[in-house]
């Protein structure tokens, strides 16, 4: 990984404001980059430098989302510019895409995307730690989250000068990605480039997961949670972390448990969260053949019903979430993700990322 430059900036972005509202947050960083690169390129070390911003993004109806942004000189100097928005699963925050585990440091999807020439974003949903807390967490419905992420995407497009935004979704985030790239999206479909899906549960789960978590008793417990918020514990994440890298498991057991709005999780008890048939944009679905939550029959159902062009990659040995799998599976996931996102794209990259 390249040298990191941490820039502490908290920025409130209001719906309807002009593009300068998000652009101002990185104006000095972009100026520094352009000044450094006097001609095409620059040193490999400089091109791999990663800039980090933390935003508080107002997305309407009083909701404010915590969004972490990372980019590199390769992101700024790429034409046309690209952005990748990462949408997590339920009962976790966007921090899952930026695991600070020390060494190895390749658990950060944000770093990988920034060094690959993307403006990279990790989102934390309303009612989750770091974002605003509505009076009742049960009010954070899938439809409400969909509108909020749509608003965020439009801000990124205008603020960063990005024609199309790509999406990487995990679990609930995969469902949102499908809807955002479909004919019923709250934003124009052509504003979305391509979508990458992992840990997707479309219409059914394994008998094991149904018995452990996807049961009527668990649903009733979530529905009865005081003020629509639930406190999780490490054991809640056992099946999600099955077959994951031990380093990721240790980090997750320390950082995942917290207090969360119940709405996004309850959405998963009425599958599908969003139908696949309205899907339009190209989609790539990953499935680990050691996944204890999503059966292959569910993968086949999604592949058959998705309305747009779709591809499937099976990762031998990977569990429910390939981004936290062992090194080989994790590297394969990211390599194939960036290959898919760049497929058929014509672009000029003045600043090559560091090898």
N, C-alpha and C positions, 0 to 999 in steps of 0.2 A: 504494500500500500504506500501511497505517496505521502509527502509531508502534509500535515493538516494545519489549516488556519482557522481557529475558532473565533467567531465574531458574535458576541452576545447582543442580539437585537430582538426586542419584543415589538411587534408591529400589529396594530389593530387595522384590519381592512374591512371596509364597509361596503355592502352591496350597493351597486350603482355608482361608485366612485370611479374616476378615470384611471387609466392604466398606470399613471405615475404613483399611485398609492402603494402598489407592490413593487414597482421598479425602484423607488427611492431607497428601499431597504438595502439594495445591493449596488446602488449607483457607485459608491466609492470603490467597492471591490471590483466591479467591472472596469472602472477607469484604471485601477492599478494593473489589471490584467492587460488591457489594451496598451498601456504605456510600456509595460515590460516586453511585449511582443512587437518589436519594431518592424519585423518582416514575417513572412509566413513561417510559423513554427515558434520555436523557443526551446529551451532546454527540456529534456524529458522529465527531469525532476520537477521543474516549475509547472509543466503541463499537467502533472499528476497531483498537484496541490489541491486539497479539498477545502472549500469554504463552507462553513456551517452557519445557518440562521435558524432561530426559533421564532415562529410567528403565532400570534393569537388572531385567528381569522373569524370575523363576524359574518355569519352566513344567513342571517335573517331570523325573525321571531325570537330574538334574544339569545340565540345560540352562538357560542364562540368555540371554535375548534382549535386545539393545539396542533400545529403543523410544523414538522422539522424539515428544513430544506437543505440540500447539499448540492454543490456544483463545483466544477473545476474549470480551468482555462479552456480545456477541450469543449466544455459545455457552451461557454460564451462564444467561442470562435467557430463553432459548427454552424453550417448553413445548408438548409434551413434548420433552425433550432428544434430540439426535441425535449420533451418532458415526460417523466415516468412517475405516476402517482401510485403509491402503494397503499392498499386498503386491507387492514388486518382482519382477523377473525373476531369472534366475540370473546369477552372476558379477558382481553389483552389490550395493550395500547400500541400505538405506532412504533414504540420503542423496540418491538419485536424485529423490526427491520434495521435496527442499529445497535445490536447487542455489543456492549462494551465488555468484552471478556479478556481484554489484554491481548496476549499472544496465544493462538493465532488471531489476527485481526480481520480475517476474511469472513466473519459472520455478519458484517454490516452490508446489507443489500444497498443501502444508500451510498456508501463509499464505492461499491462496485459500479453502480449506475453512474455516479458522478464522474468517475475515472473513464467510463466508457463514452462520455460525451453527452450525458443527459442532465437536465435539471431534475433532480430527484426529490420526491416528497413522501413523507410518511405521515399518515393522518391518525389522530385519535378521536373517536366518535364522541358525540354529545353524551353527557352522563358518565363519562369515563374519566379516570384521573388525569388532570391537566387541562381538560376541557370544561365548559360550563355545565352546571348541574341543574337540570330542571326540577321543579318541585316534586314531580313524580317520575321516576325513571322508566316506568312502563309506557310513558308517552313517547319514548324514542322508538318510533316504529320504523320498519324498513322503508316505507314510503317517505317518511320525514328525512331519514338519513340519505336516501337517494337524491332528494332535492338539495340537501346541503352539499353533498359532494359535487353535484352538478354546478352549483354556484361557485364552489372552489375552483373547479376546472376552468370555468370561464374567466375567473380572475387570473389564473396562471397563464392562460392563453394570451390575454391582453398585457399582463404585466411583464411577461418574459418574451413576448413576441414569438410564441409557438403556434404554428398553424393547427397541429393536431396533437392531442395528449394521449399517450399510451397508458394502460392500466395494468397493474399487477395485483390480483386479489387473492386473499387467503380465506377459505371458508365463507363466512358472511360477506367478506370483501369480494369474493369471487361472484357471489350472487348479485351484488351491487354492480360489479363490472359488466356482467351479462346485460343487466337492464340499461346501464348507461350507454352501451354500445348497440342498443336495439331500437326498433321503430317506435317504442313507447317511452323513449328517454325524455327526461325533462329538458334536455339541451339538444341542439341539432346533432344528429348522429355523425355527420361528417367532421365534427370537432374531436371525435375519438379516432385514434389511429388503429391500434391493435390491442388485444387484451390477452393477458397470460393468467391462467387459472390454476391454483393449487389448493389442495385440501377441500375441494368442492364436494358438498353434499347436495345432490340435486333432488332426488325423490325418495331415497331410502337409505337406511344405515344398516350396518351389520347387526345380527342378533346380539352380539356382545355389547355393542355400544347402546343398543336399545335397552338392554337389561341394566346396564350400569348408569346411564345418564338420560337416555331418550325415553323415559317412562312417564306415565301419567302422574306418578307420585312426585317426580322432579318438577314437572310442569306446574302442578298445584303448589309446590313449595315456592317456585319463582313467582307465581301469580299472587301469593300471599305475603311476599316479602314486604317489610315495612317501607312505605313511600316508594316502592318500586326499585329498591336498591338491595343488592345481595353482596355479602362478603365471601370471597372465595378462599380456598385453602390449597396447598400444593397437590393434594390427592385428586382434586378436580381435574387436573391436567395430565393424569397418568397416561391415558390412551393417546392423547395428542402427542406426548413426548416419547411414546414407544418407538424404538429403533432410531431415536435421535442421537446425535453426537453427545457423549457425556458432558462435554464442556457446555453445550447448549442447554442440556437438562439442568445442570447446576445453576446456570444463570436464570433459567426460567423459573425454577422452584423458588428462587430468591426474589424475582421481580414480577412474576405474573400475579400472584395472589394480591388482591386489593378489593376495593368497593366499587361495584359496577352497576349501572342501570340495567334493569332486567329486560327492557324492550327488545334490543337486538337478539338476545338469546331466545326469547319467547317466539320471535319470528320464525326460528328454525323448527318449531313444533308443528308448523303448517306448511309442509313442503308441496311443491317447490316454492321457495321464497319469491322468485320471479321465473316465469316460463322461459324456456330456451328458444321457442319457435320465433319470437320477434327479433332474435339476435341478427345483426347485420354485419358487423365488422369482423375481420379475421380473428379467430380465437385459437389459442394453444392451451391444451389441458395437460397437466402433469398428474400422474398417478403412481405412487409407490406400491410395488406388489406385496409389501409387508404392512399395508395400511389396515389397521384394526377398526376403522370407523366407516370408510366408504367402500362398499363392495364393488367388484368390477362390473356387476350388472347395472349399477347406478351410473358408472362411467359410460357404458354402452348406451344407456337410455339418453344421457345428455348428448352424446355424439350423434345419435340418430335424430334427435329432435331439434338441435340447434339450427336456426334458420340461415346462418351465414356460413362461410367457409371455416372449417375447423380441423385441427390436427391433434393427435394424441401422442404423448411420449410416456412410455412406461419405464420407470426407474427401478431396476432390480435391487432389492434390499432396503429401499427407502420406505419410511412410514407415512403417516398422514401429511406431514409438512416437509417437503424436500429441502426447504431453505435451511432447516436445522438438522439435516441428515449428516451422515459421515462425509468426510472430505470429498471422496470421489463422486458420490451422488450429488453433493451440494455444488461442486464445481461443474458437473454436467448440467445441472439445473440452470445455473447462471449462463453458461456458455450457450446452451440451446435457447435460452430466453433472449439473449441479445442477438443471436443469429436470426431468430424469428422476427424480432422487432425491426431489424434492419433489412429484412428480406425485400428485395425489389426497390429499396430506397436509393435515391440518387442524392448525394450530399457532398459538400466540400468541408473537410476537416483540416483546418490550418494548423492545429496544435495536436499532434499525436499523443495519446496517453502513454504513460510509462509502461514498459513491458514488465 
